[in-house]
Every structure is written in C-alpha cells, then in structure tokens.
Amino acid sequence: MGTLWHGRFEGDPAQELLAFTVSLGFDQRLAVDDLHGSRAHVRGLVRAGVLSIAEADTVLAALDQVEAELADEVFVFVASDEDIHTAVERRVTEIAGPAGAKLHTGRSRNDQVACDLRLFTKRQTLAIAGRVLLLQEVLLERAELAGDAYLPGYTHLQRAQPVLLAHHLLAHGWALARDVDRLLDARRRMDVSPLGAGALAGSSLALDPEGVAADLGFARTFDNSLDAVSDRDFVAETLFALTLLGVHLSRLGEEIVLWSTEEFGFLKLDDGYSTGSSMLPQKKNPDIAELARGKAGRLIGHLTGLLATLKALPLAYNRDLQEDKEPLFDALDQLSLGLAAMSGLLASSTFLTDAMAAAADSPAASATDLAEFLVTAGMPFRDAHAVVGALVRTSLDDGVALVDLVAAHPDLGPAAVPLLAPGASVLRRTTRGGAGPEAVAGQLERFRAQLATDRARVVEA
C-alpha cells in the first residue's frame, strides 16, 4: 500500500516531503482514540448500508488485532505511514483485505483527526482536573493542620497585614478551583463529534453523524462541516486553561522558593523533594518550585504559538493544523508531572511557624488596626490614615517604639496599645473571606464543599 493519495500522483513522494510532513512520531498517542473512532465509523457504515455485517465483523476484528499489536509493542510501522491514521488503516487493510479497504469510506483524515483529538483532549482534561484536585486536597490538609499559625501577608512583596497560614494556603486552593472549572467548561464545549463532515463538505452517502456521535459518547454532532474540520478552538481553549493553571503553579512555586530561603525561613523542604549542589555541599535547592516557574513560560509559548498558527487560516482544513498536537501534548505532560511533584513537595514540607509569627509581629503590621480604632471613635478614615502614618514615620526616623508613641497619643492612648500585641491583628480580621480565625473556619467549610462538588463533576463527566 502506498500513500493514501497515491492515485492522483505519478511516482513516489520526495523523501524531503515525507521528512518534513510526517507526524507519526508524536501522534501515535492518538492510537486508542483513532481505533475507538474507527469502530464507531464502521458501525455507522453498516447503518448506511456501505458495509455488510460480515464485512464489519472482519474490519472490527482487524481493529482489535491492531490494538493488541500496538499494546504489545509488536506493531510494525513502515515508511509510508505518515501518521497514526495511515498506519492503522494500512494494517487493517493488510489483515482484513477488501473489507479493510472500505474502512475510510465517507471519512477524511480531516474529520478523523479532529475526532481523535477531541476524544483525546476530553479524556486528558479530566485526568489533569483530577490531579489538580489532589493538589487542592494537600492544600486543604495543610490548611487544616496549620491551626492558628500566622505569617505576614504581603503586597508589593512588602509586609502588609498578618494572615492565618491556612488563609494563605487556601488562596492558592481557590485559584486552582477556577482551573478545574475552566478545564471542565472547556471540555463541555469540545464535546462535539466532527465525524461525517468528511474533508469539508459532508458526504453523498447515507452516513449517520448523530448515531456515530452517540456511539462515541459525544454530547452532540457538528452543525457545519467546514467548521467541524477546521475548528481548533477547543485546543486553544484547553491550552489557555492549562497555561493559566501553569501560571498558578508558578506563583505557588515562587512563594516556595522565597519561603525556603534563609532570608525568609518560613519553610523547610523535605530531602526527597529537593536537590543538592554539585559544588556547594551545604545547598538544598527547591528545584520543583523553580521548574514550576520555568515551565509556565514554556506553556505560555505553546498557547501563543498555536494562536499565531490559527489566526490567518482560511476555511477549511490546512496542514498548519498539524501543529496543534505537540504543544497540547507537551502542556498535558508537563502539568501532569508538575502537579504530582508540587503535591508531594507541599505534603512533605515543614512550615516554620515561629519564624512566620516573628515576621508578622512587627507593631507596624497593626497600622491599619490603629487607623480603624480611630475610625470607630468618629475620625474620618483619611485623617486616621494620616495620623497613624505620621506615627510610623516618627517611630522609624527617631528610633522610638511605636507602642510608646501610640500610648502617648491623645486620640489613641493606652486603650489602643493592645492592638499592637503579638498575634492581635490577625484575630481582628472578621469579615467573610478574611484572614482571621472565624472567617477562615467558614472558608474551610466552603472549600471542602467546593472540592466535593468538583470531585463529583469530574467523576460524572
């Protein structure tokens, strides 16, 4: 068997053409989905009267044999196998003979690959969502165990107000919850079967796109054949969801890098989830967290590269679309590995809560509490802000303890001094979603409920 298109051409394709256009090296991972789609297509051809029951049985048996050969790694690829679709059809025809040669009736590689990639991406988005949930569970467990531990909250990487450690960990957990939602939402939109669209215009045969869609577990079938074979919105949207997930892992990784430094001293890495130096015997490096940062750039490149590929493509299919797979595959692979590594790192790390508290207990961290003390006494907030700001400036410039300045101030005085006590500020954060104990207790309940809901969504999808 030559190429799938050898009849139109005289002679064999140039080796340079094959070397540049072949995709078998990376699209082999679509084999399971290609076989799944081919079986449904065969059953549809029976309903269309193109294949007899006997012929269909022969082809389905050949597809089963191909699946076994691939699984056992005894499938023999040949030079003319441009891609996994060509390889499967070629081998099915070798096994099933004339009946196998009917496998591609009413189907183009255009709608075939679109179908395979949708099936693959539907499955993989669920797998990634499941790994995100595992990381969220680690964050929840660490938040529950954190108890009343607190640390500085930061803005502009400057100490701002104390927050419970649980509150800080859950902030990452809620970002990841949005990632799960985005992945599942993207999956809902990609749940469309393109089989039956053919190369671009459908078919004159009595095909059954809706029946094939139902057979494959798709929620619906396409409405426009041109759109069906050229649409890669689902890849771009999935890549966006994966990229933003990678950005969230990068932000978490950045904090782990900072917290594990001697300068911060908030986190001790487990030996199993850190590396050493080939030259510096004392080093213990947060490589997982650093790679989480680094790979976010790689994911951003995949997304922007695909969007650049798609931006000027005319309808319908163009070979440019072959470039959709490698960035998607790599993004899925990197995040699968990264989520597992980050989960292990966080589960095994030790939070150095004494150092966190010491950093959070600076009297200046209670500046907003002092301003709000004045507000409750009737002073406009802007005036209160200026009063407290001036006291902080005097404390820093003159080397006078802020507590002494507060005690001596006529609008503050001894009644305000307890606001500067270690741990006092975080207790005053009481509003919903805030960083204090009562608010965080409610947040923990909501986060547990969100996790349970999302677990059910992933299982039911």
ZAMARGU-4260 file (C-alpha; in steps of 0.2 Angstrom, whole numbers, plus 5000, padded with zeros to 4 digits):
<rodrens>
0) 5000/5000/5000 | 5007/5017/4995 | 5001/5034/5002 | 4983/5037/5005 | 4983/5049/4990
5) 4995/5039/4978 | 4982/5038/4964 | 4982/5056/4959 | 5001/5056/4958 | 5014/5049/4947
10) 5029/5042/4957 | 5033/5042/4975 | 5034/5057/4986 | 5051/5065/4989 | 5060/5060/5005
15) 5061/5078/5010 | 5042/5080/5009 | 5040/5065/5020 | 5053/5070/5032 | 5045/5087/5035
20) 5027/5082/5035 | 5027/5066/5045 | 5018/5067/5061 | 5019/5048/5067 | 5032/5052/5079
25) 5020/5062/5090 | 5003/5057/5085 | 5005/5039/5090 | 4997/5043/5106 | 4981/5046/5097
30) 4980/5027/5093 | 4967/5022/5106 | 4956/5036/5100 | 4959/5033/5082 | 4954/5014/5085
35) 4939/5020/5095 | 4933/5032/5082 | 4936/5019/5068 | 4925/5006/5077 | 4911/5019/5078
40) 4913/5024/5060 | 4912/5005/5055 | 4896/5003/5064 | 4889/5019/5055 | 4894/5012/5038
45) 4884/4997/5042 | 4869/5008/5046 | 4872/5017/5030 | 4872/5001/5020 | 4890/5003/5015
50) 4897/4988/5024 | 4888/4971/5027 | 4888/4964/5044 | 4901/4951/5039 | 4912/4964/5032
55) 4910/4975/5048 | 4915/4960/5059 | 4930/4957/5049 | 4936/4975/5050 | 4932/4976/5069
60) 4942/4961/5072 | 4956/4968/5062 | 4955/4984/5073 | 4956/4973/5088 | 4971/4965/5082
65) 4979/4982/5078 | 4975/4987/5096 | 4983/4972/5103 | 4999/4974/5092 | 5001/4992/5097
70) 4998/4987/5116 | 5011/4973/5115 | 5023/4985/5105 | 5024/4972/5090 | 5015/4984/5078
75) 5027/4986/5063 | 5027/5004/5056 | 5033/5006/5038 | 5040/5021/5028 | 5023/5026/5020
80) 5015/5028/5037 | 5013/5047/5038 | 5003/5047/5054 | 4994/5035/5066 | 4978/5036/5055
85) 4988/5030/5040 | 4997/5016/5049 | 4981/5009/5057 | 4971/5009/5040 | 4986/5001/5031
90) 4987/4987/5044 | 4968/4985/5045 | 4968/4983/5026 | 4983/4970/5027 | 4973/4960/5039
95) 4955/4962/5033 | 4958/4963/5014 | 4945/4971/5003 | 4934/4974/5018 | 4948/4984/5026
100) 4949/4994/5011 | 4932/5001/5014 | 4936/5007/5032 | 4939/5025/5026 | 4923/5026/5016
105) 4914/5043/5019 | 4928/5048/5030 | 4943/5060/5028 | 4958/5062/5039 | 4952/5079/5041
110) 4936/5074/5051 | 4946/5059/5058 | 4960/5068/5066 | 4948/5081/5073 | 4938/5067/5081
115) 4953/5058/5088 | 4960/5074/5095 | 4943/5079/5103 | 4942/5061/5111 | 4959/5063/5117
120) 4958/5080/5124 | 4941/5076/5133 | 4950/5062/5142 | 4965/5071/5146 | 4957/5087/5153
125) 4948/5075/5166 | 4965/5067/5171 | 4973/5085/5173 | 4957/5091/5183 | 4959/5075/5194
130) 4977/5079/5198 | 4973/5097/5202 | 4960/5091/5214 | 4974/5080/5223 | 4984/5096/5225
135) 4970/5105/5232 | 4967/5091/5244 | 4985/5093/5250 | 4982/5112/5252 | 4966/5109/5262
140) 4975/5096/5273 | 4990/5108/5277 | 4977/5122/5280 | 4968/5112/5292 | 4984/5107/5301
145) 4990/5125/5302 | 4978/5129/5316 | 4981/5147/5322 | 4998/5149/5314 | 5000/5166/5305
150) 5013/5175/5295 | 5014/5192/5286 | 5003/5195/5271 | 5012/5204/5258 | 5008/5217/5245
155) 5022/5223/5233 | 5032/5209/5242 | 5032/5221/5257 | 5024/5216/5274 | 5006/5222/5275
160) 4995/5213/5287 | 4996/5197/5297 | 4985/5182/5289 | 4982/5165/5295 | 4993/5152/5286
165) 4978/5142/5282 | 4971/5158/5274 | 4986/5160/5263 | 4986/5141/5258 | 4968/5142/5253
170) 4971/5157/5242 | 4981/5145/5231 | 4967/5132/5233 | 4953/5144/5226 | 4964/5149/5211
175) 4966/5130/5207 | 4947/5128/5209 | 4944/5140/5195 | 4957/5130/5185 | 4946/5114/5187
180) 4931/5124/5182 | 4939/5131/5166 | 4945/5113/5161 | 4928/5106/5164 | 4920/5121/5155
185) 4932/5119/5140 | 4928/5100/5140 | 4909/5104/5138 | 4912/5115/5123 | 4923/5102/5114
190) 4911/5088/5117 | 4906/5089/5098 | 4908/5075/5086 | 4915/5080/5069 | 4914/5063/5060
195) 4903/5064/5045 | 4910/5081/5040 | 4922/5072/5028 | 4935/5083/5020 | 4925/5098/5021
200) 4908/5096/5014 | 4900/5081/5021 | 4895/5066/5010 | 4883/5059/4997 | 4882/5043/5007
205) 4869/5040/5019 | 4880/5042/5034 | 4874/5044/5052 | 4884/5058/5061 | 4872/5058/5076
210) 4872/5040/5078 | 4891/5040/5077 | 4892/5054/5089 | 4881/5045/5102 | 4892/5029/5099
215) 4907/5038/5104 | 4900/5047/5119 | 4899/5064/5112 | 4885/5076/5118 | 4881/5082/5101
220) 4887/5082/5082 | 4893/5096/5071 | 4881/5109/5063 | 4893/5115/5049 | 4905/5103/5040
225) 4918/5117/5036 | 4918/5122/5054 | 4919/5104/5060 | 4936/5100/5051 | 4944/5117/5054
230) 4939/5121/5072 | 4953/5120/5084 | 4946/5132/5097 | 4945/5118/5109 | 4964/5115/5108
235) 4967/5134/5110 | 4954/5135/5125 | 4962/5119/5133 | 4979/5126/5131 | 4973/5143/5139
240) 4966/5133/5154 | 4982/5123/5155 | 4993/5138/5154 | 4984/5148/5167 | 4985/5133/5178
245) 5004/5133/5175 | 5004/5151/5180 | 4995/5147/5196 | 5008/5134/5199 | 5022/5146/5195
250) 5015/5158/5208 | 5015/5145/5221 | 5032/5139/5216 | 5039/5157/5218 | 5032/5158/5236
255) 5040/5141/5240 | 5057/5147/5233 | 5056/5163/5244 | 5049/5154/5260 | 5063/5141/5259
260) 5077/5154/5259 | 5087/5158/5274 | 5081/5176/5272 | 5063/5171/5274 | 5065/5155/5284
265) 5046/5150/5283 | 5048/5133/5275 | 5059/5118/5277 | 5059/5106/5261 | 5059/5088/5263
270) 5075/5079/5257 | 5065/5069/5245 | 5058/5084/5236 | 5074/5095/5235 | 5091/5094/5227
275) 5109/5097/5231 | 5123/5106/5223 | 5137/5098/5213 | 5149/5110/5221 | 5142/5118/5236
280) 5140/5104/5250 | 5128/5115/5261 | 5115/5118/5247 | 5097/5112/5247 | 5088/5118/5232
285) 5069/5120/5228 | 5071/5113/5210 | 5052/5108/5209 | 5046/5125/5213 | 5059/5133/5201
290) 5054/5122/5187 | 5035/5126/5191 | 5040/5144/5187 | 5051/5140/5172 | 5038/5128/5164
295) 5025/5142/5165 | 5035/5151/5151 | 5035/5136/5141 | 5016/5134/5142 | 5013/5152/5138
300) 5024/5149/5122 | 5013/5134/5117 | 4997/5145/5118 | 5004/5160/5109 | 5012/5149/5096
305) 4995/5140/5092 | 4985/5156/5092 | 4998/5163/5079 | 4996/5147/5069 | 4977/5149/5069
310) 4975/5167/5066 | 4975/5168/5047 | 4970/5151/5041 | 4956/5151/5028 | 4942/5138/5029
315) 4943/5123/5029 | 4957/5111/5034 | 4975/5117/5031 | 4991/5106/5036 | 4996/5120/5048
320) 4983/5112/5060 | 4996/5098/5062 | 5004/5110/5073 | 4990/5109/5086 | 4996/5092/5094
325) 5014/5094/5100 | 5010/5110/5111 | 4995/5102/5118 | 5003/5085/5122 | 5018/5094/5130
330) 5007/5105/5140 | 4997/5090/5147 | 5013/5080/5150 | 5022/5094/5160 | 5007/5099/5170
335) 5004/5080/5174 | 5021/5079/5181 | 5022/5096/5189 | 5005/5094/5199 | 5011/5077/5206
340) 5028/5085/5211 | 5021/5100/5219 | 5008/5090/5228 | 5022/5079/5235 | 5033/5094/5240
345) 5019/5103/5249 | 5013/5087/5258 | 5031/5084/5264 | 5037/5101/5269 | 5038/5108/5286
350) 5031/5126/5290 | 5042/5135/5302 | 5028/5144/5311 | 5039/5153/5324 | 5048/5162/5311
355) 5032/5166/5302 | 5025/5173/5318 | 5041/5183/5322 | 5040/5191/5305 | 5022/5195/5307
360) 5023/5203/5324 | 5031/5219/5319 | 5020/5233/5328 | 5019/5242/5311 | 5009/5227/5304
365) 4994/5234/5315 | 4994/5251/5307 | 4978/5248/5299 | 4970/5242/5316 | 4976/5258/5323
370) 4968/5268/5309 | 4951/5258/5311 | 4952/5261/5330 | 4952/5280/5326 | 4938/5277/5314
375) 4927/5269/5327 | 4929/5284/5338 | 4922/5295/5324 | 4938/5301/5314 | 4937/5301/5295
380) 4947/5287/5288 | 4959/5298/5278 | 4963/5308/5294 | 4965/5292/5304 | 4977/5286/5290
385) 4987/5302/5291 | 4989/5301/5310 | 4995/5283/5310 | 5006/5286/5295 | 5014/5300/5304
390) 5017/5289/5320 | 5025/5276/5310 | 5037/5288/5301 | 5042/5296/5318 | 5045/5279/5325
395) 5056/5274/5311 | 5065/5291/5310 | 5068/5294/5328 | 5070/5276/5334 | 5055/5277/5346
400) 5045/5262/5349 | 5028/5263/5340 | 5019/5257/5356 | 5026/5271/5366 | 5020/5284/5353
405) 5003/5276/5352 | 5001/5276/5371 | 5006/5294/5372 | 4994/5300/5358 | 4979/5309/5363
410) 4967/5300/5351 | 4974/5283/5354 | 4982/5281/5371 | 4983/5265/5382 | 4966/5258/5375
415) 4975/5256/5358 | 4990/5248/5364 | 4983/5230/5365 | 4981/5231/5346 | 5000/5230/5344
420) 5002/5214/5354 | 5009/5199/5345 | 4995/5190/5336 | 4982/5203/5340 | 4980/5209/5322
425) 4975/5193/5314 | 4961/5190/5326 | 4953/5206/5321 | 4950/5201/5303 | 4932/5195/5304
430) 4924/5199/5288 | 4918/5184/5276 | 4933/5178/5266 | 4945/5187/5278 | 4961/5181/5286
435) 4955/5179/5304 | 4951/5163/5313 | 4932/5164/5312 | 4932/5169/5294 | 4944/5156/5289
440) 4934/5142/5298 | 4919/5147/5287 | 4931/5147/5272 | 4937/5130/5276 | 4919/5123/5276
445) 4916/5131/5259 | 4932/5125/5252 | 4928/5107/5257 | 4911/5109/5249 | 4919/5115/5233
450) 4931/5101/5232 | 4917/5088/5235 | 4907/5096/5221 | 4921/5096/5209 | 4926/5078/5213
455) 4908/5074/5208 | 4909/5084/5192 | 4925/5075/5187 | 4918/5058/5191 | 4901/5061/5182
460) 4909/5069/5166
</rodrens>
